């Protein structure tokens, strides 16, 4: 009998190391060639799914915001439609000026100066600034201002200055500037 170390280990034991090493090598090849790229792809898909979930949750919130915005637009369109009946056109301005003159006469105010200024063109409207001076008692001037404010909501008083110019206090002098909003014929819907 031979006592060499090679002969002392039984054959089936020597073969088991070969099988173990072979299985380990094949497992490493399978892991690095097939499973590792698969794991990367799975992680990529998971990341993509998480991003899409976030976008979906954001989109659900956008739906409510879109509904609120649509409601605001509807309210603005309703307000614009109601204001359209008050917006004078270029041809309607003399009528507006005539009504203002009639208001001053009806309230007992004497007009000293009435000067429409250069038109300021905006997106869909025009602003027509007007400078005016008048005299009358304080009660007459206040009645005139009240009538002007209620006559047309698109006439905005910018500045009002009332001074007592007489020694008796019966006659007041009023300087005012106001803006009339008119339809812009160049850019109107």
C-alpha positions as CSV (number, residue, x, y, z in Angstrom):
1,X,0.0,0.0,0.0
2,X,1.1,3.4,-0.8
3,X,1.0,6.0,2.1
4,X,1.2,9.0,-0.1
5,X,-1.0,11.9,0.9
6,X,-2.8,11.6,-2.4
7,X,-3.8,8.1,-1.7
8,X,-4.9,8.8,1.9
9,X,-7.8,11.0,0.8
10,X,-10.6,8.9,-0.7
11,X,-11.5,9.7,-4.3
12,X,-15.0,10.7,-3.6
13,X,-13.7,13.4,-1.2
14,X,-11.3,14.7,-3.9
15,X,-14.1,14.9,-6.4
16,X,-16.4,16.8,-4.0
17,X,-13.9,19.8,-4.0
18,X,-14.0,19.8,-7.7
19,X,-17.7,19.8,-7.8
20,X,-17.9,22.5,-5.1
21,X,-15.5,24.7,-7.0
22,X,-17.3,24.1,-10.3
23,X,-20.7,24.9,-8.8
24,X,-19.2,28.1,-7.2
25,X,-17.7,29.2,-10.6
26,X,-21.0,28.5,-12.4
27,X,-22.9,30.4,-9.7
28,X,-20.6,33.4,-10.0
29,X,-21.0,33.3,-13.8
30,X,-24.8,33.1,-13.5
31,X,-24.8,35.9,-10.8
32,X,-22.6,38.3,-12.8
33,X,-23.9,37.5,-16.2
34,X,-27.7,37.1,-15.6
35,X,-28.8,38.0,-12.1
36,X,-26.8,41.2,-11.4
37,X,-28.0,42.9,-14.6
38,X,-31.5,41.7,-13.8
39,X,-31.3,43.3,-10.3
40,X,-30.1,46.6,-11.9
41,X,-33.1,46.5,-14.2
42,X,-35.5,45.7,-11.4
43,X,-34.1,48.6,-9.3
44,X,-34.4,50.9,-12.4
45,X,-38.0,49.8,-12.8
46,X,-38.7,50.4,-9.1
47,X,-37.3,53.9,-9.4
48,X,-39.4,54.6,-12.5
49,X,-42.5,53.3,-10.8
50,X,-41.8,55.5,-7.8
51,X,-41.4,58.6,-10.0
52,X,-44.6,57.8,-11.9
53,X,-46.5,57.4,-8.6
54,X,-45.2,60.9,-7.5
55,X,-46.3,62.4,-10.8
56,X,-49.7,60.7,-10.5
57,X,-50.1,62.1,-7.0
58,X,-49.1,65.6,-8.2
59,X,-51.6,65.2,-11.1
60,X,-54.4,64.5,-8.7
61,X,-53.7,67.8,-6.9
62,X,-53.5,69.6,-10.3
63,X,-57.0,68.4,-11.1
64,X,-58.4,70.3,-8.1
65,X,-56.3,73.4,-8.9
66,X,-57.5,73.3,-12.5
67,X,-61.1,73.2,-11.3
68,X,-60.5,76.2,-9.0
69,X,-58.8,78.1,-11.9
70,X,-61.7,77.3,-14.2
71,X,-64.2,78.6,-11.6
72,X,-62.1,81.8,-11.3
73,X,-62.1,82.2,-15.0
74,X,-65.9,81.7,-15.1
75,X,-66.4,84.4,-12.4
76,X,-64.1,86.8,-14.3
77,X,-66.0,86.2,-17.6
78,X,-69.3,86.8,-15.8
79,X,-67.9,90.0,-14.3
80,X,-66.5,91.1,-17.6
81,X,-69.9,90.4,-19.3
82,X,-71.7,92.5,-16.7
83,X,-69.2,95.3,-17.1
84,X,-69.4,95.3,-20.9
85,X,-72.8,97.0,-20.7
86,X,-71.1,100.0,-18.9
87,X,-68.0,100.2,-21.2
88,X,-68.5,103.1,-23.6
89,X,-67.2,102.9,-27.1
90,X,-65.3,105.8,-28.8
91,X,-68.6,106.9,-30.3
92,X,-70.3,106.8,-26.9
93,X,-67.9,109.1,-25.1
94,X,-69.7,112.3,-26.1
95,X,-72.9,110.9,-24.5
96,X,-71.0,110.1,-21.3
97,X,-69.6,113.6,-21.2
98,X,-73.1,115.0,-21.8
99,X,-74.5,112.9,-18.9
100,X,-71.7,114.3,-16.7
101,X,-72.5,117.8,-17.7
102,X,-76.2,117.1,-16.9
103,X,-75.2,115.7,-13.4
104,X,-73.3,118.9,-12.7
105,X,-76.3,121.1,-13.7
106,X,-78.8,118.9,-11.7
107,X,-76.7,119.2,-8.6
108,X,-76.1,122.9,-9.0
109,X,-72.4,122.7,-9.6
110,X,-70.8,125.1,-12.1
111,X,-68.2,123.5,-14.3
112,X,-65.1,125.7,-14.8
113,X,-62.9,123.3,-16.7
114,X,-63.6,119.9,-18.3
115,X,-60.5,118.5,-20.2
116,X,-60.3,115.0,-21.5
117,X,-56.6,114.0,-21.7
118,X,-54.8,111.7,-24.2
119,X,-56.2,108.1,-24.2
120,X,-54.0,105.4,-22.7
121,X,-54.4,102.2,-24.6
122,X,-54.4,98.9,-22.6
123,X,-54.9,95.3,-23.6
124,X,-58.7,95.3,-24.3
125,X,-59.7,98.8,-23.0
126,X,-58.6,102.4,-23.0
127,X,-58.2,104.8,-20.1
128,X,-59.4,108.3,-20.7
129,X,-58.1,110.6,-18.0
130,X,-60.2,113.7,-17.5
131,X,-59.3,116.9,-15.5
132,X,-62.2,118.9,-14.1
133,X,-62.7,122.0,-12.0
134,X,-66.1,123.1,-10.6
135,X,-67.6,125.4,-8.0
136,X,-70.6,125.1,-5.7
137,X,-71.5,124.7,-2.1
138,X,-70.0,121.7,-0.2
139,X,-73.4,120.0,-0.3
140,X,-73.7,120.5,-4.1
141,X,-70.1,119.3,-4.7
142,X,-70.7,116.2,-2.6
143,X,-74.0,115.5,-4.4
144,X,-72.1,115.8,-7.7
145,X,-69.4,113.4,-6.6
146,X,-71.9,110.9,-5.3
147,X,-73.9,111.0,-8.6
148,X,-70.6,110.6,-10.6
149,X,-69.7,107.5,-8.6
150,X,-73.1,105.8,-9.0
151,X,-73.6,106.8,-12.6
152,X,-71.1,104.4,-14.2
153,X,-68.9,102.0,-12.3
154,X,-66.2,102.4,-15.0
155,X,-65.6,106.0,-14.0
156,X,-63.0,106.0,-11.3
157,X,-62.2,109.2,-9.4
158,X,-58.4,109.4,-9.0
159,X,-58.0,112.7,-7.1
160,X,-60.4,115.1,-5.4
161,X,-59.3,118.4,-3.9
162,X,-62.0,120.6,-2.4
163,X,-61.1,124.1,-1.1
164,X,-63.0,126.9,0.4
165,X,-62.2,129.9,-1.8
166,X,-64.7,132.4,-0.4
167,X,-64.6,134.3,2.8
168,X,-68.1,133.4,3.6
169,X,-67.6,129.7,3.2
170,X,-70.6,129.3,0.9
171,X,-68.7,128.6,-2.3
172,X,-66.2,125.7,-2.6
173,X,-63.8,125.1,-5.4
174,X,-63.3,121.5,-6.5
175,X,-60.5,120.1,-8.6
176,X,-60.8,116.5,-9.6
177,X,-59.3,114.0,-12.0
178,X,-61.0,110.8,-12.9
179,X,-60.6,108.0,-15.5
180,X,-63.2,106.7,-17.8
181,X,-62.6,103.1,-19.0
182,X,-63.6,102.7,-22.7
183,X,-63.5,99.9,-25.2
184,X,-60.2,99.7,-27.2
185,X,-61.4,99.4,-30.8
186,X,-57.9,98.2,-31.9
187,X,-57.8,95.3,-29.5
188,X,-61.3,94.3,-28.4
189,X,-62.9,90.9,-28.0
